[in-house]
Amino acid sequence: MLSRTASQLFWMSRYLERAENLVRMLDVTHSLSLLPQSRGAMTELAAPLAVTGTLESFTQSQSSLDPEHLFNFMALDLSNPASVLSCLKGARENAHAVRGQITAEMWEAINSTWLEARSFPKRGIPSVSSFFDWVKERSHLFRGATYGTLQRNDAYNFIRLGTFIERADNTARLLDVKSQLIEPAVESLVPVDVPVESAPDFYAWSALLRSLSAFEAYHAVYRESLDGRRVTELLILRPDIPRSLRACCDEIVAILPHIEAKPGAQDAGREVKRLAGQLALRLEYGAVDEILDAGVHRWLTQFLEESAQLANAIREAYLEAN
C-alpha cells in the first residue's frame, strides 16, 4: 500500500474518532454546567478548550465563556480546526481520497454524515443533546460498517490503528484534565474504603465515566460508590474497558505485526513495535498505587509524551513517502 493511502486511511479514522470523543466531552461539560451551584463551573466549561489546546483561539474569537459560545465554537465552527464539524470534514475528505480502498457502505456512512453535518450551522439543531447523540450514532455506524464489510487487509489495519491511537490520546487527556478539576484532588485521594461524600464529587466522577462509556462497567466491576482511586484504575489499567489506556495499547500491539514497514524503513517498523510494546507492558504490569504515588497528572503527562513518540514513529515507518 502507498504511504499516502495509508496516511489518509489512518487520519480518516482518527478524525472520526476525534469527533466522537469531542461530543462525549462536550456532553459531560454541558451536563455539569446544568447542575445547581456546581463548583468550578467556569473551569469545567474551559476543560474542552484545555484538552484540545484551543483556549487562546476561543478567547480571541468569543466574547465570553458560556455553554452556548462553547458549543458553537467546539461543535459547529468550521474556522476552528478542532471543532466537531472540522473533524467530520477532515474524515470525509480523507475517505474521498481513498474511495477505492473502502467499501460502499463505509463511504455512504461517512459521506451522508458530512452532507447532513454541514447544514447544521445554517438550519440549527433541535438540541445539543440530540446533536451529541447523532454524532455518536454516525461514528458507531461507520465503525460497524468497517468491521462488518471491509476485508482484513492493510486498509483495515491502518483504520483500526488510527482509531486506537486517537482513543488512547483522548482518554489520557480527558482523565488528566478532569482529575485536576474534581475535588478531592487526585494527588491526595482518600483511601479506597472511604466513599465519595458530596453530590458534586459524585456527579463529576459519574460524568467522567459516562463520557468514556464506562459508567455501567464501573459498577459491574466494583459494585461500590464512586471513588477516584477506582476510576483511575478502571480507565488506565483495566484491559476489559474498551476506552481504557491498557485496552487501546493492547489493540495497537495486536495490529502492528500485520503491517509491514515501507521499503527501507524496516528499522523504523521495529522501533514502532518496541515503543508500543513498552507502553503495553507498563500498563499490563502497572499498579494503581504506583500511579497515585507518582501523581496522576505526572504519570499521564509521561504517557502522552510516549504516545506522541509512538505516533511519530508510526508516521516515519508507514505514512511518509520516501
KALINNOR-V540651 format. One record per backbone hydrogen bond with DSSP energy under -0.5 kcal/mol. CO is the residue of the C=O (numbers start at 1). NH is the residue of the N-H. E is the energy in kcal/mol with one decimal. If there is no record, write none. Layout:
<<CO/NH/E> <CO/NH/E>>
//
This chain:
<<2/6/-2.5> <3/7/-2.6> <4/8/-2.1> <5/9/-2.2> <6/10/-2.5> <7/11/-2.6> <8/12/-2.0> <9/13/-1.8> <10/14/-1.7> <11/15/-2.7> <12/16/-1.7> <13/17/-2.4> <14/18/-2.6> <15/19/-2.1> <16/20/-1.9> <17/21/-2.5> <18/22/-2.5> <19/23/-1.9> <20/24/-1.9> <21/25/-2.1> <22/26/-2.8> <23/27/-2.4> <24/28/-1.8> <25/29/-2.4> <26/30/-2.7> <27/31/-2.3> <28/32/-2.6> <29/33/-1.8> <30/34/-0.8> <31/34/-0.9> <32/35/-1.0> <35/38/-1.0> <38/41/-0.8> <40/44/-2.7> <41/45/-2.2> <42/46/-1.6> <43/47/-0.6> <44/47/-1.0> <46/50/-2.2> <47/51/-2.7> <48/52/-1.9> <49/53/-0.8> <49/54/-2.0> <49/55/-0.8> <54/58/-2.2> <55/59/-2.2> <56/60/-1.4> <57/61/-1.3> <58/62/-2.5> <64/66/-0.9> <66/70/-2.7> <67/71/-2.3> <68/72/-2.4> <69/73/-2.3> <70/74/-2.8> <71/75/-2.5> <71/76/-0.7> <72/76/-0.9> <72/77/-0.9> <74/84/-1.9> <75/85/-1.9> <76/78/-0.9> <77/80/-1.3> <79/81/-0.7> <80/83/-2.1> <83/87/-2.0> <84/88/-2.4> <85/89/-2.5> <86/90/-2.4> <87/91/-2.4> <88/92/-2.3> <89/93/-2.5> <90/94/-2.0> <91/95/-2.2> <92/96/-2.5> <93/97/-1.6> <94/98/-1.1> <96/99/-1.2> <98/101/-2.4> <98/102/-0.7> <99/102/-0.6> <103/107/-2.4> <104/108/-2.6> <105/109/-2.0> <106/110/-2.2> <107/111/-2.9> <108/112/-2.2> <109/113/-1.3> <110/114/-1.8> <111/115/-2.4> <112/116/-1.9> <113/117/-2.5> <114/118/-2.6> <116/119/-1.0> <117/120/-1.5> <119/122/-0.6> <119/123/-2.5> <120/124/-2.4> <127/131/-1.7> <128/132/-2.4> <129/133/-2.4> <130/134/-2.1> <131/135/-2.4> <132/136/-2.1> <133/137/-2.5> <134/138/-2.4> <135/139/-2.3> <136/140/-2.5> <137/141/-2.4> <138/142/-2.2> <139/143/-2.4> <140/144/-2.7> <141/145/-2.5> <142/146/-2.4> <143/147/-2.5> <144/148/-2.5> <145/149/-1.6> <146/150/-1.8> <151/153/-2.2> <153/157/-2.1> <154/158/-2.6> <155/159/-2.0> <156/160/-2.4> <157/161/-2.5> <158/162/-2.3> <159/163/-1.8> <160/164/-2.1> <161/165/-2.1> <162/166/-2.1> <163/167/-2.3> <164/168/-2.2> <165/169/-1.8> <166/170/-2.3> <167/171/-2.6> <168/172/-2.2> <169/173/-2.2> <170/174/-3.0> <171/175/-2.5> <172/176/-2.2> <173/177/-2.6> <174/178/-2.7> <175/179/-2.4> <176/180/-1.1> <177/181/-0.9> <178/181/-0.8> <178/182/-2.0> <179/186/-0.9> <185/188/-1.4> <186/189/-1.3> <191/194/-1.9> <193/195/-0.6> <198/202/-2.1> <199/203/-2.7> <200/204/-2.2> <201/205/-2.7> <202/206/-2.6> <203/207/-2.5> <204/208/-2.1> <205/209/-2.3> <206/210/-2.5> <207/211/-2.2> <208/212/-0.9> <209/212/-0.7> <209/214/-3.0> <210/213/-1.6> <214/218/-2.1> <215/219/-1.6> <216/220/-1.9> <217/221/-2.2> <218/222/-3.0> <218/223/-0.6> <219/223/-0.6> <226/196/-0.8> <227/231/-2.5> <228/232/-2.3> <229/233/-2.2> <230/234/-2.9> <231/235/-2.4> <232/236/-1.2> <233/237/-2.2> <233/238/-1.0> <234/238/-0.6> <235/245/-1.9> <236/246/-1.3> <238/241/-0.7> <238/247/-0.6> <240/242/-0.6> <241/244/-2.4> <244/248/-2.0> <245/249/-2.4> <246/250/-2.7> <247/251/-1.9> <248/252/-2.1> <249/253/-2.4> <250/254/-1.8> <251/255/-1.8> <252/256/-2.1> <253/257/-0.7> <255/258/-2.1> <256/259/-2.1> <262/265/-2.3> <265/269/-2.0> <266/270/-2.1> <267/271/-1.9> <268/272/-1.9> <269/273/-1.8> <270/274/-2.2> <271/275/-2.5> <272/276/-2.5> <273/277/-2.4> <274/278/-2.2> <275/279/-2.0> <276/280/-2.4> <277/281/-2.5> <278/282/-2.2> <279/283/-1.7> <280/284/-2.5> <281/285/-2.4> <287/290/-0.5> <287/291/-1.5> <288/292/-2.5> <289/293/-2.5> <290/294/-2.0> <291/295/-1.6> <295/299/-2.7> <296/300/-2.9> <297/301/-2.3> <298/302/-1.9> <299/303/-2.2> <300/304/-2.8> <301/305/-1.9> <302/306/-2.4> <303/307/-2.8> <304/308/-2.4> <305/309/-1.9> <306/310/-2.1> <307/311/-2.5> <308/312/-2.2> <309/313/-2.0> <310/314/-2.4> <311/315/-2.0> <312/316/-2.1> <313/317/-2.3> <314/318/-2.5> <314/319/-0.9> <315/319/-1.0> <315/320/-1.4> <317/262/-1.8>>
//
